[in-house]
């Protein structure tokens, strides 16, 4: 079993739609959680950190469920520019950055 | 210049060549990383340097040799690579603080390596 699992997609949605991605992680000692965005043939860029209480940044909402060991990302009012691969990232432990990346979920937003 | 810069952007090398990848960060971070991204696979951590000391070596073959001369520069020396080493090699940096409060990773734009 992979340490961080994501549905690879692709998720094909029309502009304006709401789409949600889930990610599960297997290491219960994981300390911190992130969503990164990666455009085709580009480097990953931090989209948002994920906090236990849930957090929102504009059209993006991230939630963490430690008991069930999953993380979610909700995108409202999808834009064409949201088309990308979304990487779920888990930091195994406090202190040093032992980040484990999921394979990513591909999102395609169409007109 | 800001952020994390990597050179070269693209590299094609034969199995007997020796080459080096270069990474430079202008963010004042104290940790630097090499990651490998192959098609259809998650990013794999290769090496981590904190304050110029290697703190992680993720069972990477010895044909990959990292070097961190100072907190702003990181190299990956390559020799006698195999075709399966073809991938996107990403450098990243972060600020590692006490108590587990680390900044997220900031990635460079990567070197796309093809081994022929």
Interface residues (C-beta under 8 A of the other chain):
Chain A: X2 X4 X31 X32 X34 X41 X42 X43 X44 X45 X46 X49 X87 X91 X93 X94 X95 X96 X97 X98 X99 X100 X101 X102 X103 X104
Chain B: X31 X33 X40 X41 X42 X43 X45 X48 X50 X55 X56 X90 X94 X96 X98 X99 X100 X102 X104 X105 X106 X107 X108 X109 X110 X112
